[in-house]
Amino acid sequence: MARVVVVLLLLLTCAVAGRAAAGEARSASPSPCRAPARVAPTILPVWARDGFSDPKPRMPFRLGKAGRIGAILWADPLRSPPPRNHTNKILWVSHAPVTAGSDLRIAAQRMSGTRRLGAPVFRRVMGGPGPSIVNLPRAGCWRLTLRWSRSVDSLDLTYVAR
């Protein structure tokens, strides 16, 4: 009888743990990829204005979901494949402390809503946040996970077909 009780308790524990894990997986599901094809120019936050002569520069700007990084888009819209007459230039600006010599590592995943499409692609900006050319292999909504110094943030960008 004691063995039956132990087995039942183990089964009940496993069932409760399984339901909790499933609930965590559901609550941790990604939000839909949302990024406009064209990003409306906005006044840059004070922390992102270094190097601009205008005291209130207006540029197409996307802020990371955690607020740790900003993307100033010099190409609007971003295109895939990139056109011959301009580049997909993005100026990455960190709102978090930056450690010298720490590269900015980008993992980009093309999305359709919450569904991942294809394999992720990886890019690196040597020396950390700063000017970059970020070309991605296909048009679509891309979720970028950015890692630098001791920071992580993510943002969505749309690349349109050329």
Rosetta constraint file for C-alpha pairs under 8 A:
AtomPair CA 1 CA 5 HARMONIC 6.44 0.50
AtomPair CA 2 CA 6 HARMONIC 6.25 0.50
AtomPair CA 3 CA 7 HARMONIC 6.07 0.50
AtomPair CA 4 CA 8 HARMONIC 6.05 0.50
AtomPair CA 5 CA 9 HARMONIC 6.08 0.50
AtomPair CA 6 CA 10 HARMONIC 6.17 0.50
AtomPair CA 7 CA 11 HARMONIC 6.17 0.50
AtomPair CA 8 CA 12 HARMONIC 6.07 0.50
AtomPair CA 9 CA 13 HARMONIC 6.06 0.50
AtomPair CA 10 CA 14 HARMONIC 6.18 0.50
AtomPair CA 11 CA 15 HARMONIC 6.15 0.50
AtomPair CA 12 CA 16 HARMONIC 6.18 0.50
AtomPair CA 13 CA 17 HARMONIC 6.09 0.50
AtomPair CA 14 CA 18 HARMONIC 5.98 0.50
AtomPair CA 15 CA 19 HARMONIC 6.23 0.50
AtomPair CA 16 CA 20 HARMONIC 6.20 0.50
AtomPair CA 17 CA 21 HARMONIC 6.15 0.50
AtomPair CA 18 CA 22 HARMONIC 6.16 0.50
AtomPair CA 19 CA 23 HARMONIC 6.11 0.50
AtomPair CA 20 CA 24 HARMONIC 6.18 0.50
AtomPair CA 21 CA 25 HARMONIC 6.16 0.50
AtomPair CA 22 CA 26 HARMONIC 6.23 0.50
AtomPair CA 23 CA 27 HARMONIC 6.19 0.50
AtomPair CA 24 CA 28 HARMONIC 5.99 0.50
AtomPair CA 25 CA 29 HARMONIC 6.27 0.50
AtomPair CA 29 CA 114 HARMONIC 7.87 0.50
AtomPair CA 30 CA 114 HARMONIC 5.90 0.50
AtomPair CA 31 CA 113 HARMONIC 7.64 0.50
AtomPair CA 31 CA 114 HARMONIC 5.99 0.50
AtomPair CA 32 CA 111 HARMONIC 8.00 0.50
AtomPair CA 32 CA 112 HARMONIC 7.52 0.50
AtomPair CA 32 CA 113 HARMONIC 4.23 0.50
AtomPair CA 32 CA 114 HARMONIC 4.47 0.50
AtomPair CA 33 CA 111 HARMONIC 6.13 0.50
AtomPair CA 33 CA 112 HARMONIC 6.77 0.50
AtomPair CA 33 CA 113 HARMONIC 5.19 0.50
AtomPair CA 33 CA 114 HARMONIC 6.35 0.50
AtomPair CA 33 CA 141 HARMONIC 6.20 0.50
AtomPair CA 33 CA 142 HARMONIC 7.08 0.50
AtomPair CA 33 CA 143 HARMONIC 6.55 0.50
AtomPair CA 33 CA 156 HARMONIC 6.21 0.50
AtomPair CA 34 CA 113 HARMONIC 7.61 0.50
AtomPair CA 34 CA 141 HARMONIC 6.91 0.50
AtomPair CA 34 CA 156 HARMONIC 6.21 0.50
AtomPair CA 34 CA 157 HARMONIC 7.69 0.50
AtomPair CA 35 CA 141 HARMONIC 6.63 0.50
AtomPair CA 35 CA 156 HARMONIC 5.51 0.50
AtomPair CA 35 CA 157 HARMONIC 5.26 0.50
AtomPair CA 35 CA 158 HARMONIC 5.57 0.50
AtomPair CA 36 CA 157 HARMONIC 7.44 0.50
AtomPair CA 36 CA 158 HARMONIC 6.33 0.50
AtomPair CA 37 CA 77 HARMONIC 6.01 0.50
AtomPair CA 37 CA 78 HARMONIC 7.74 0.50
AtomPair CA 37 CA 157 HARMONIC 7.87 0.50
AtomPair CA 37 CA 158 HARMONIC 5.32 0.50
AtomPair CA 37 CA 159 HARMONIC 6.80 0.50
AtomPair CA 37 CA 160 HARMONIC 6.63 0.50
AtomPair CA 38 CA 76 HARMONIC 5.85 0.50
AtomPair CA 38 CA 77 HARMONIC 5.12 0.50
AtomPair CA 39 CA 60 HARMONIC 5.17 0.50
AtomPair CA 39 CA 61 HARMONIC 6.82 0.50
AtomPair CA 39 CA 62 HARMONIC 7.74 0.50
AtomPair CA 39 CA 76 HARMONIC 6.82 0.50
AtomPair CA 39 CA 77 HARMONIC 7.40 0.50
AtomPair CA 40 CA 59 HARMONIC 7.71 0.50
AtomPair CA 40 CA 60 HARMONIC 5.42 0.50
AtomPair CA 40 CA 61 HARMONIC 7.64 0.50
AtomPair CA 41 CA 58 HARMONIC 5.46 0.50
AtomPair CA 41 CA 59 HARMONIC 4.37 0.50
AtomPair CA 41 CA 60 HARMONIC 4.02 0.50
AtomPair CA 41 CA 61 HARMONIC 6.60 0.50
AtomPair CA 42 CA 57 HARMONIC 7.95 0.50
AtomPair CA 42 CA 58 HARMONIC 4.85 0.50
AtomPair CA 42 CA 59 HARMONIC 5.51 0.50
AtomPair CA 42 CA 60 HARMONIC 6.14 0.50
AtomPair CA 42 CA 61 HARMONIC 6.63 0.50
AtomPair CA 43 CA 56 HARMONIC 5.87 0.50
AtomPair CA 43 CA 57 HARMONIC 5.49 0.50
AtomPair CA 43 CA 58 HARMONIC 4.28 0.50
AtomPair CA 43 CA 59 HARMONIC 6.60 0.50
AtomPair CA 44 CA 48 HARMONIC 6.06 0.50
AtomPair CA 44 CA 49 HARMONIC 6.34 0.50
AtomPair CA 44 CA 56 HARMONIC 6.82 0.50
AtomPair CA 44 CA 57 HARMONIC 5.95 0.50
AtomPair CA 44 CA 58 HARMONIC 6.00 0.50
AtomPair CA 44 CA 59 HARMONIC 6.76 0.50
AtomPair CA 44 CA 61 HARMONIC 7.11 0.50
AtomPair CA 45 CA 49 HARMONIC 6.75 0.50
AtomPair CA 47 CA 95 HARMONIC 6.65 0.50
AtomPair CA 48 CA 70 HARMONIC 7.46 0.50
AtomPair CA 48 CA 93 HARMONIC 5.97 0.50
AtomPair CA 48 CA 94 HARMONIC 7.78 0.50
AtomPair CA 48 CA 95 HARMONIC 7.65 0.50
AtomPair CA 49 CA 55 HARMONIC 7.87 0.50
AtomPair CA 49 CA 56 HARMONIC 7.82 0.50
AtomPair CA 49 CA 57 HARMONIC 7.16 0.50
AtomPair CA 52 CA 57 HARMONIC 6.83 0.50
AtomPair CA 53 CA 57 HARMONIC 7.92 0.50
AtomPair CA 59 CA 72 HARMONIC 6.59 0.50
AtomPair CA 59 CA 73 HARMONIC 7.08 0.50
AtomPair CA 59 CA 74 HARMONIC 7.81 0.50
AtomPair CA 60 CA 72 HARMONIC 5.91 0.50
AtomPair CA 60 CA 73 HARMONIC 5.34 0.50
AtomPair CA 60 CA 74 HARMONIC 7.41 0.50
AtomPair CA 60 CA 76 HARMONIC 7.31 0.50
AtomPair CA 61 CA 70 HARMONIC 6.88 0.50
AtomPair CA 61 CA 71 HARMONIC 5.59 0.50
AtomPair CA 61 CA 72 HARMONIC 4.61 0.50
AtomPair CA 61 CA 73 HARMONIC 6.07 0.50
AtomPair CA 62 CA 70 HARMONIC 5.70 0.50
AtomPair CA 62 CA 71 HARMONIC 5.14 0.50
AtomPair CA 62 CA 72 HARMONIC 6.69 0.50
AtomPair CA 62 CA 155 HARMONIC 7.49 0.50
AtomPair CA 63 CA 67 HARMONIC 5.98 0.50
AtomPair CA 63 CA 68 HARMONIC 7.84 0.50
AtomPair CA 63 CA 69 HARMONIC 6.16 0.50
AtomPair CA 63 CA 70 HARMONIC 4.43 0.50
AtomPair CA 63 CA 71 HARMONIC 6.38 0.50
AtomPair CA 63 CA 155 HARMONIC 7.02 0.50
AtomPair CA 64 CA 68 HARMONIC 6.19 0.50
AtomPair CA 64 CA 69 HARMONIC 5.27 0.50
AtomPair CA 64 CA 70 HARMONIC 5.83 0.50
AtomPair CA 64 CA 71 HARMONIC 7.84 0.50
AtomPair CA 64 CA 153 HARMONIC 5.79 0.50
AtomPair CA 64 CA 154 HARMONIC 5.24 0.50
AtomPair CA 64 CA 155 HARMONIC 4.78 0.50
AtomPair CA 65 CA 153 HARMONIC 6.43 0.50
AtomPair CA 65 CA 154 HARMONIC 5.74 0.50
AtomPair CA 65 CA 155 HARMONIC 5.89 0.50
AtomPair CA 66 CA 153 HARMONIC 5.72 0.50
AtomPair CA 66 CA 154 HARMONIC 7.27 0.50
AtomPair CA 67 CA 95 HARMONIC 7.17 0.50
AtomPair CA 67 CA 153 HARMONIC 7.46 0.50
AtomPair CA 68 CA 94 HARMONIC 6.02 0.50
AtomPair CA 68 CA 95 HARMONIC 4.80 0.50
AtomPair CA 68 CA 96 HARMONIC 5.36 0.50
AtomPair CA 68 CA 151 HARMONIC 7.44 0.50
AtomPair CA 68 CA 152 HARMONIC 7.53 0.50
AtomPair CA 68 CA 153 HARMONIC 6.18 0.50
AtomPair CA 69 CA 92 HARMONIC 6.89 0.50
AtomPair CA 69 CA 93 HARMONIC 5.64 0.50
AtomPair CA 69 CA 94 HARMONIC 4.46 0.50
AtomPair CA 69 CA 95 HARMONIC 5.42 0.50
AtomPair CA 69 CA 96 HARMONIC 7.22 0.50
AtomPair CA 69 CA 153 HARMONIC 6.70 0.50
AtomPair CA 70 CA 92 HARMONIC 5.79 0.50
AtomPair CA 70 CA 93 HARMONIC 5.10 0.50
AtomPair CA 70 CA 94 HARMONIC 6.41 0.50
AtomPair CA 70 CA 95 HARMONIC 7.48 0.50
AtomPair CA 71 CA 90 HARMONIC 6.11 0.50
AtomPair CA 71 CA 91 HARMONIC 5.75 0.50
AtomPair CA 71 CA 92 HARMONIC 4.83 0.50
AtomPair CA 71 CA 93 HARMONIC 6.44 0.50
AtomPair CA 72 CA 90 HARMONIC 5.61 0.50
AtomPair CA 72 CA 91 HARMONIC 4.98 0.50
AtomPair CA 72 CA 92 HARMONIC 6.42 0.50
AtomPair CA 72 CA 93 HARMONIC 7.65 0.50
AtomPair CA 73 CA 88 HARMONIC 7.91 0.50
AtomPair CA 73 CA 89 HARMONIC 6.37 0.50
AtomPair CA 73 CA 90 HARMONIC 4.80 0.50
AtomPair CA 73 CA 91 HARMONIC 6.55 0.50
AtomPair CA 74 CA 88 HARMONIC 7.15 0.50
AtomPair CA 74 CA 89 HARMONIC 5.28 0.50
AtomPair CA 74 CA 90 HARMONIC 5.91 0.50
AtomPair CA 74 CA 91 HARMONIC 7.52 0.50
AtomPair CA 75 CA 86 HARMONIC 7.57 0.50
AtomPair CA 75 CA 87 HARMONIC 6.67 0.50
AtomPair CA 75 CA 88 HARMONIC 5.27 0.50
AtomPair CA 75 CA 89 HARMONIC 5.77 0.50
AtomPair CA 75 CA 90 HARMONIC 7.40 0.50
AtomPair CA 77 CA 158 HARMONIC 7.91 0.50
AtomPair CA 77 CA 159 HARMONIC 6.91 0.50
AtomPair CA 77 CA 160 HARMONIC 6.88 0.50
AtomPair CA 78 CA 82 HARMONIC 7.75 0.50
AtomPair CA 78 CA 88 HARMONIC 5.59 0.50
AtomPair CA 78 CA 158 HARMONIC 6.89 0.50
AtomPair CA 78 CA 159 HARMONIC 4.83 0.50
AtomPair CA 78 CA 160 HARMONIC 6.29 0.50
AtomPair CA 79 CA 83 HARMONIC 6.98 0.50
AtomPair CA 79 CA 88 HARMONIC 6.88 0.50
AtomPair CA 79 CA 135 HARMONIC 7.84 0.50
AtomPair CA 79 CA 139 HARMONIC 6.98 0.50
AtomPair CA 79 CA 159 HARMONIC 4.88 0.50
AtomPair CA 79 CA 160 HARMONIC 4.84 0.50
AtomPair CA 79 CA 161 HARMONIC 5.78 0.50
AtomPair CA 79 CA 162 HARMONIC 5.70 0.50
AtomPair CA 80 CA 135 HARMONIC 6.92 0.50
AtomPair CA 80 CA 136 HARMONIC 6.27 0.50
AtomPair CA 80 CA 137 HARMONIC 6.27 0.50
AtomPair CA 80 CA 138 HARMONIC 5.45 0.50
AtomPair CA 80 CA 139 HARMONIC 5.25 0.50
AtomPair CA 80 CA 159 HARMONIC 5.89 0.50
AtomPair CA 80 CA 160 HARMONIC 6.01 0.50
AtomPair CA 80 CA 161 HARMONIC 5.27 0.50
AtomPair CA 80 CA 162 HARMONIC 5.87 0.50
AtomPair CA 81 CA 135 HARMONIC 7.39 0.50
AtomPair CA 81 CA 136 HARMONIC 7.40 0.50
AtomPair CA 81 CA 137 HARMONIC 6.61 0.50
AtomPair CA 81 CA 138 HARMONIC 6.84 0.50
AtomPair CA 81 CA 139 HARMONIC 7.67 0.50
AtomPair CA 81 CA 161 HARMONIC 6.81 0.50
AtomPair CA 81 CA 162 HARMONIC 6.09 0.50
AtomPair CA 82 CA 86 HARMONIC 7.54 0.50
AtomPair CA 82 CA 87 HARMONIC 6.37 0.50
AtomPair CA 82 CA 88 HARMONIC 6.72 0.50
AtomPair CA 82 CA 135 HARMONIC 6.72 0.50
AtomPair CA 82 CA 162 HARMONIC 6.95 0.50
AtomPair CA 83 CA 87 HARMONIC 6.93 0.50
AtomPair CA 83 CA 162 HARMONIC 6.65 0.50
AtomPair CA 87 CA 133 HARMONIC 6.61 0.50
AtomPair CA 88 CA 133 HARMONIC 5.31 0.50
AtomPair CA 88 CA 134 HARMONIC 5.78 0.50
AtomPair CA 88 CA 135 HARMONIC 6.25 0.50
AtomPair CA 89 CA 131 HARMONIC 7.06 0.50
AtomPair CA 89 CA 132 HARMONIC 5.62 0.50
AtomPair CA 89 CA 133 HARMONIC 4.51 0.50
AtomPair CA 89 CA 134 HARMONIC 6.55 0.50
AtomPair CA 90 CA 131 HARMONIC 5.97 0.50
AtomPair CA 90 CA 132 HARMONIC 5.37 0.50
AtomPair CA 90 CA 133 HARMONIC 6.13 0.50
AtomPair CA 90 CA 134 HARMONIC 6.92 0.50
AtomPair CA 91 CA 129 HARMONIC 7.54 0.50
AtomPair CA 91 CA 130 HARMONIC 5.28 0.50
AtomPair CA 91 CA 131 HARMONIC 4.27 0.50
AtomPair CA 91 CA 132 HARMONIC 6.10 0.50
AtomPair CA 92 CA 129 HARMONIC 4.85 0.50
AtomPair CA 92 CA 130 HARMONIC 4.76 0.50
AtomPair CA 92 CA 131 HARMONIC 6.20 0.50
AtomPair CA 92 CA 132 HARMONIC 7.53 0.50
AtomPair CA 93 CA 129 HARMONIC 5.74 0.50
AtomPair CA 93 CA 130 HARMONIC 6.17 0.50
AtomPair CA 94 CA 98 HARMONIC 7.19 0.50
AtomPair CA 94 CA 129 HARMONIC 6.22 0.50
AtomPair CA 96 CA 151 HARMONIC 6.98 0.50
AtomPair CA 97 CA 149 HARMONIC 7.61 0.50
AtomPair CA 98 CA 102 HARMONIC 7.55 0.50
AtomPair CA 98 CA 128 HARMONIC 7.66 0.50
AtomPair CA 98 CA 148 HARMONIC 7.41 0.50
AtomPair CA 98 CA 149 HARMONIC 5.54 0.50
AtomPair CA 98 CA 150 HARMONIC 7.88 0.50
AtomPair CA 99 CA 149 HARMONIC 5.17 0.50
AtomPair CA 99 CA 150 HARMONIC 7.96 0.50
AtomPair CA 100 CA 127 HARMONIC 7.13 0.50
AtomPair CA 100 CA 128 HARMONIC 7.72 0.50
AtomPair CA 101 CA 126 HARMONIC 7.96 0.50
AtomPair CA 101 CA 127 HARMONIC 5.05 0.50
AtomPair CA 101 CA 128 HARMONIC 6.83 0.50
AtomPair CA 102 CA 126 HARMONIC 7.68 0.50
AtomPair CA 102 CA 127 HARMONIC 5.60 0.50
AtomPair CA 102 CA 128 HARMONIC 5.29 0.50
AtomPair CA 102 CA 148 HARMONIC 6.02 0.50
AtomPair CA 102 CA 149 HARMONIC 5.31 0.50
AtomPair CA 103 CA 124 HARMONIC 6.72 0.50
AtomPair CA 103 CA 125 HARMONIC 5.74 0.50
AtomPair CA 103 CA 126 HARMONIC 4.79 0.50
AtomPair CA 103 CA 127 HARMONIC 4.60 0.50
AtomPair CA 103 CA 128 HARMONIC 3.94 0.50
AtomPair CA 103 CA 129 HARMONIC 7.34 0.50
AtomPair CA 103 CA 148 HARMONIC 5.92 0.50
AtomPair CA 103 CA 149 HARMONIC 7.45 0.50
AtomPair CA 104 CA 124 HARMONIC 5.73 0.50
AtomPair CA 104 CA 125 HARMONIC 4.98 0.50
AtomPair CA 104 CA 126 HARMONIC 6.57 0.50
AtomPair CA 104 CA 127 HARMONIC 6.99 0.50
AtomPair CA 104 CA 128 HARMONIC 4.29 0.50
AtomPair CA 104 CA 129 HARMONIC 5.67 0.50
AtomPair CA 104 CA 146 HARMONIC 6.67 0.50
AtomPair CA 104 CA 147 HARMONIC 5.71 0.50
AtomPair CA 104 CA 148 HARMONIC 4.66 0.50
AtomPair CA 104 CA 149 HARMONIC 7.84 0.50
AtomPair CA 105 CA 122 HARMONIC 7.43 0.50
AtomPair CA 105 CA 123 HARMONIC 6.16 0.50
AtomPair CA 105 CA 124 HARMONIC 4.68 0.50
AtomPair CA 105 CA 125 HARMONIC 6.50 0.50
AtomPair CA 105 CA 146 HARMONIC 5.69 0.50
AtomPair CA 105 CA 147 HARMONIC 5.15 0.50
AtomPair CA 105 CA 148 HARMONIC 6.39 0.50
AtomPair CA 106 CA 122 HARMONIC 5.59 0.50
AtomPair CA 106 CA 123 HARMONIC 5.04 0.50
AtomPair CA 106 CA 124 HARMONIC 5.96 0.50
AtomPair CA 106 CA 144 HARMONIC 6.28 0.50
AtomPair CA 106 CA 145 HARMONIC 5.69 0.50
AtomPair CA 106 CA 146 HARMONIC 4.71 0.50
AtomPair CA 106 CA 147 HARMONIC 6.61 0.50
AtomPair CA 107 CA 120 HARMONIC 6.45 0.50
AtomPair CA 107 CA 121 HARMONIC 5.87 0.50
AtomPair CA 107 CA 122 HARMONIC 4.68 0.50
AtomPair CA 107 CA 123 HARMONIC 6.63 0.50
AtomPair CA 107 CA 144 HARMONIC 5.62 0.50
AtomPair CA 107 CA 145 HARMONIC 5.17 0.50
AtomPair CA 107 CA 146 HARMONIC 6.61 0.50
AtomPair CA 108 CA 120 HARMONIC 5.45 0.50
AtomPair CA 108 CA 121 HARMONIC 5.24 0.50
AtomPair CA 108 CA 122 HARMONIC 6.14 0.50
AtomPair CA 108 CA 123 HARMONIC 7.91 0.50
AtomPair CA 108 CA 142 HARMONIC 6.13 0.50
AtomPair CA 108 CA 143 HARMONIC 5.57 0.50
AtomPair CA 108 CA 144 HARMONIC 4.39 0.50
AtomPair CA 108 CA 145 HARMONIC 6.40 0.50
AtomPair CA 109 CA 116 HARMONIC 6.71 0.50
AtomPair CA 109 CA 117 HARMONIC 7.26 0.50
AtomPair CA 109 CA 118 HARMONIC 7.75 0.50
AtomPair CA 109 CA 119 HARMONIC 6.92 0.50
AtomPair CA 109 CA 120 HARMONIC 4.53 0.50
AtomPair CA 109 CA 121 HARMONIC 6.58 0.50
AtomPair CA 109 CA 142 HARMONIC 5.41 0.50
AtomPair CA 109 CA 143 HARMONIC 5.19 0.50
AtomPair CA 109 CA 144 HARMONIC 6.49 0.50
AtomPair CA 110 CA 116 HARMONIC 6.08 0.50
AtomPair CA 110 CA 117 HARMONIC 5.35 0.50
AtomPair CA 110 CA 118 HARMONIC 7.00 0.50
AtomPair CA 110 CA 120 HARMONIC 7.11 0.50
AtomPair CA 110 CA 140 HARMONIC 6.50 0.50
AtomPair CA 110 CA 141 HARMONIC 5.77 0.50
AtomPair CA 110 CA 142 HARMONIC 4.31 0.50
AtomPair CA 110 CA 143 HARMONIC 6.29 0.50
AtomPair CA 111 CA 115 HARMONIC 5.55 0.50
AtomPair CA 111 CA 116 HARMONIC 4.62 0.50
AtomPair CA 111 CA 117 HARMONIC 5.37 0.50
AtomPair CA 111 CA 140 HARMONIC 7.27 0.50
AtomPair CA 111 CA 141 HARMONIC 5.64 0.50
AtomPair CA 111 CA 142 HARMONIC 5.83 0.50
AtomPair CA 111 CA 143 HARMONIC 6.89 0.50
AtomPair CA 112 CA 116 HARMONIC 6.45 0.50
AtomPair CA 112 CA 117 HARMONIC 6.81 0.50
AtomPair CA 112 CA 140 HARMONIC 7.97 0.50
AtomPair CA 112 CA 141 HARMONIC 6.99 0.50
AtomPair CA 121 CA 136 HARMONIC 7.80 0.50
AtomPair CA 123 CA 134 HARMONIC 7.41 0.50
AtomPair CA 125 CA 129 HARMONIC 6.88 0.50
AtomPair CA 125 CA 130 HARMONIC 7.61 0.50
AtomPair CA 125 CA 132 HARMONIC 6.40 0.50
AtomPair CA 128 CA 148 HARMONIC 6.26 0.50
AtomPair CA 128 CA 149 HARMONIC 7.73 0.50
AtomPair CA 129 CA 148 HARMONIC 7.51 0.50
AtomPair CA 136 CA 159 HARMONIC 7.73 0.50
AtomPair CA 138 CA 159 HARMONIC 7.42 0.50
AtomPair CA 138 CA 161 HARMONIC 7.55 0.50
AtomPair CA 139 CA 158 HARMONIC 7.30 0.50
AtomPair CA 139 CA 159 HARMONIC 4.81 0.50
AtomPair CA 139 CA 160 HARMONIC 4.84 0.50
AtomPair CA 139 CA 161 HARMONIC 5.14 0.50
AtomPair CA 140 CA 158 HARMONIC 5.54 0.50
AtomPair CA 140 CA 159 HARMONIC 5.35 0.50
AtomPair CA 140 CA 160 HARMONIC 6.30 0.50
AtomPair CA 141 CA 156 HARMONIC 6.75 0.50
AtomPair CA 141 CA 157 HARMONIC 5.86 0.50
AtomPair CA 141 CA 158 HARMONIC 4.35 0.50
AtomPair CA 141 CA 159 HARMONIC 6.50 0.50
AtomPair CA 142 CA 156 HARMONIC 5.53 0.50
AtomPair CA 142 CA 157 HARMONIC 5.31 0.50
AtomPair CA 142 CA 158 HARMONIC 5.93 0.50
AtomPair CA 142 CA 159 HARMONIC 7.52 0.50
AtomPair CA 143 CA 154 HARMONIC 6.98 0.50
AtomPair CA 143 CA 155 HARMONIC 5.87 0.50
AtomPair CA 143 CA 156 HARMONIC 4.46 0.50
AtomPair CA 143 CA 157 HARMONIC 6.57 0.50
AtomPair CA 144 CA 154 HARMONIC 5.37 0.50
AtomPair CA 144 CA 155 HARMONIC 5.43 0.50
AtomPair CA 144 CA 156 HARMONIC 6.01 0.50
AtomPair CA 144 CA 157 HARMONIC 7.50 0.50
AtomPair CA 145 CA 152 HARMONIC 7.20 0.50
AtomPair CA 145 CA 153 HARMONIC 5.97 0.50
AtomPair CA 145 CA 154 HARMONIC 4.35 0.50
AtomPair CA 145 CA 155 HARMONIC 6.84 0.50
AtomPair CA 146 CA 152 HARMONIC 5.60 0.50
AtomPair CA 146 CA 153 HARMONIC 5.35 0.50
AtomPair CA 146 CA 154 HARMONIC 5.74 0.50
AtomPair CA 147 CA 151 HARMONIC 5.74 0.50
AtomPair CA 147 CA 152 HARMONIC 4.57 0.50
AtomPair CA 147 CA 153 HARMONIC 6.78 0.50
AtomPair CA 148 CA 152 HARMONIC 6.64 0.50
